[in-house]
Amino acid sequence: MSKMKKEIIVVDYNPIWKEQFEELKSVLIDFINIESIKIEHVGSTSISGLKAKPIIDLDIIVEQDDLLTEKVIEKLSQIGYSHVGDLGVTGREAFKKRDTKTPDTGTNKEWFDHHLYVCQKDSIGLQNHLNFRDYMRGHPEKVKEYGNLKVELAKKYPYDIDSYIDGKTDFILDVLDKTGMKKEDKDQIENENRLI
């Protein structure tokens, strides 16, 4: 029996997304308890005014240190996150939640939808997230354009996340070009996001 595909739903920006990020960041910082890590709110919910899928994206940033990355992965597994590898994106380790109570803080709290990644500090995956977010935060006309594109793609590909992502790639690459990202880094991002 095949797994039911989840519908792609893009909604208007909601200021609660910032509060949700801050709440989850606080819990993760306290639990991981490693001084050198940072946690950044990335993805569409981190850009004020942008229409988005209502899923918070968080990047846990670690130094360029495989042992430290492994330590963070182990800590996350203790509160219900399963490490699922890089999912084809270099320098970004992805995690799956055990259930809606992940992270399990012992309070039985039901958490909102979120995607969690561990990124090494100088990785291309992290630079992609931060450069795109920071550029968009300063360009409201691009926020409107991107939001409309996402709505259009969600209507066109309501159950096809790969085509939805592929449809955003040209826009994202154009923004990354404006941030001065190196061509070889953009080529890598394109290869990781295009349908073959």
C-alpha positions as CSV (number, residue, x, y, z in Angstrom):
1,M,0.0,0.0,0.0
2,S,1.5,3.4,-1.0
3,K,1.8,6.2,1.5
4,M,-0.7,9.0,1.0
5,K,1.0,12.2,-0.3
6,K,0.6,15.3,1.8
7,E,-1.1,18.3,0.1
8,I,1.1,21.4,-0.3
9,I,-0.7,24.3,1.3
10,V,0.7,27.8,1.2
11,V,-0.8,30.4,3.6
12,D,-0.4,34.1,4.3
13,Y,2.4,35.1,6.6
14,N,1.6,34.6,10.3
15,P,3.6,36.5,13.0
16,I,3.2,33.6,15.4
17,W,5.9,31.8,13.3
18,K,8.6,34.0,14.9
19,E,7.3,33.2,18.4
20,Q,7.2,29.4,17.6
21,F,10.8,29.5,16.4
22,E,11.9,31.3,19.5
23,E,10.1,28.8,21.8
24,L,11.7,25.8,20.0
25,K,15.1,27.4,19.8
26,S,15.1,28.0,23.6
27,V,14.2,24.4,24.3
28,L,16.9,23.0,21.9
29,I,19.6,25.4,23.2
30,D,19.0,24.4,26.8
31,F,18.9,20.7,25.9
32,I,21.8,20.5,23.6
33,N,23.8,22.6,26.0
34,I,26.9,23.2,23.8
35,E,28.1,26.7,24.0
36,S,29.4,27.0,20.4
37,I,26.1,26.2,18.6
38,K,23.7,28.7,17.2
39,I,20.2,28.2,15.9
40,E,18.8,30.2,13.0
41,H,15.2,30.6,11.8
42,V,15.4,29.9,8.0
43,G,13.0,29.2,5.2
44,S,9.9,31.1,4.2
45,T,8.5,31.4,7.7
46,S,11.5,33.4,8.7
47,I,10.7,36.2,6.2
48,S,8.1,38.7,7.3
49,G,5.2,39.0,5.0
50,L,6.0,35.9,2.9
51,K,3.3,33.4,2.1
52,A,4.6,30.0,3.2
53,K,3.8,26.4,4.1
54,P,3.2,26.7,7.9
55,I,6.3,24.7,8.8
56,I,9.1,26.3,10.8
57,D,12.7,25.5,9.5
58,L,15.5,25.6,11.9
59,D,19.2,25.3,11.2
60,I,21.4,24.3,14.2
61,I,24.9,25.6,13.2
62,V,28.0,23.9,14.5
63,E,31.7,24.5,13.9
64,Q,33.4,22.6,11.1
65,D,33.9,19.6,13.3
66,D,32.5,16.1,12.5
67,L,32.8,15.0,16.2
68,L,30.7,18.0,17.3
69,T,28.1,17.3,14.6
70,E,27.9,13.7,15.9
71,K,27.5,14.9,19.5
72,V,24.6,17.1,18.4
73,I,23.0,14.3,16.4
74,E,23.2,12.0,19.5
75,K,21.6,14.7,21.8
76,L,18.8,15.2,19.3
77,S,18.1,11.5,19.2
78,Q,17.5,11.6,23.0
79,I,14.5,13.9,22.6
80,G,12.9,12.1,19.7
81,Y,14.6,13.2,16.5
82,S,15.9,10.6,14.0
83,H,18.9,11.5,11.9
84,V,18.0,10.8,8.2
85,G,21.2,12.0,6.5
86,D,21.8,14.9,4.2
87,L,18.8,14.0,1.8
88,G,21.0,15.0,-1.1
89,V,22.0,18.4,0.3
90,T,25.7,18.7,1.0
91,G,26.6,20.1,4.4
92,R,23.1,19.8,5.9
93,E,22.0,16.9,8.1
94,A,18.2,16.4,8.3
95,F,16.1,15.1,11.1
96,K,12.6,13.5,11.3
97,K,10.4,13.8,14.3
98,R,9.2,10.7,16.1
99,D,5.8,12.2,16.6
100,T,4.0,15.5,17.4
101,K,5.6,15.5,20.9
102,T,9.1,15.9,19.5
103,P,11.1,17.4,21.0
104,D,10.1,15.3,24.0
105,T,10.7,17.6,27.0
106,G,8.8,15.4,29.5
107,T,5.8,17.8,29.5
108,N,3.7,15.9,26.9
109,K,3.6,19.1,24.8
110,E,2.3,18.9,21.2
111,W,4.6,20.8,19.0
112,F,3.9,22.7,15.7
113,D,5.2,21.4,12.4
114,H,8.9,22.0,11.9
115,H,12.0,20.8,10.0
116,L,15.3,20.6,11.8
117,Y,18.7,20.6,10.2
118,V,22.3,20.5,11.6
119,C,24.6,22.5,9.3
120,Q,28.4,23.0,9.6
121,K,29.3,26.7,9.8
122,D,30.7,27.2,6.3
123,S,28.6,24.7,4.4
124,I,26.9,25.7,1.1
125,G,23.6,24.5,2.4
126,L,23.7,26.9,5.3
127,Q,24.9,29.8,3.1
128,N,22.0,29.1,0.7
129,H,19.5,29.4,3.6
130,L,21.1,32.5,5.2
131,N,21.9,34.4,2.0
132,F,18.4,33.9,0.6
133,R,16.7,34.8,3.9
134,D,18.7,37.9,4.5
135,Y,18.3,39.2,0.9
136,M,14.5,38.6,1.0
137,R,14.1,40.4,4.3
138,G,15.5,43.6,2.7
139,H,13.4,43.3,-0.6
140,P,9.6,43.4,0.0
141,E,8.9,43.5,-3.7
142,K,10.7,40.1,-4.0
143,V,8.8,38.8,-1.0
144,K,5.5,39.5,-2.9
145,E,6.8,38.0,-6.1
146,Y,8.1,34.8,-4.4
147,G,4.8,34.4,-2.4
148,N,2.8,34.5,-5.5
149,L,5.1,32.0,-7.2
150,K,4.7,29.6,-4.3
151,V,0.9,29.9,-4.4
152,E,0.9,29.2,-8.1
153,L,3.2,26.2,-7.8
154,A,1.1,24.8,-4.9
155,K,-2.0,25.0,-7.1
156,K,-0.2,23.4,-10.1
157,Y,1.5,20.6,-8.1
158,P,-0.7,20.1,-5.0
159,Y,0.8,16.7,-4.2
160,D,4.1,16.8,-5.9
161,I,6.7,18.3,-3.6
162,D,9.6,17.7,-6.0
163,S,8.0,19.6,-8.8
164,Y,7.0,22.4,-6.3
165,I,10.7,22.7,-5.2
166,D,11.9,22.5,-8.8
167,G,9.6,25.3,-9.8
168,K,11.1,27.6,-7.2
169,T,14.7,27.0,-8.2
170,D,15.1,29.7,-10.8
171,F,13.8,32.3,-8.4
172,I,16.1,31.1,-5.6
173,L,19.2,31.1,-7.9
174,D,18.4,34.6,-9.1
175,V,18.3,35.8,-5.5
176,L,21.5,34.0,-4.6
177,D,23.2,35.6,-7.6
178,K,22.2,39.0,-6.2
179,T,23.9,38.1,-2.9
180,G,27.2,37.5,-4.7
181,M,27.3,33.7,-4.1
182,K,29.9,31.9,-6.2
183,K,28.9,30.3,-9.4
184,E,30.1,26.8,-8.4
185,D,28.1,27.0,-5.1
186,K,25.0,28.1,-7.0
187,D,25.6,25.2,-9.5
188,Q,25.7,22.8,-6.6
189,I,22.5,24.2,-5.1
190,E,20.8,23.9,-8.5
191,N,21.9,20.3,-8.9
192,E,20.5,19.5,-5.5
193,N,17.1,21.1,-6.2
194,R,16.4,20.3,-9.9
195,L,14.3,17.4,-11.0
196,I,16.4,15.1,-13.3
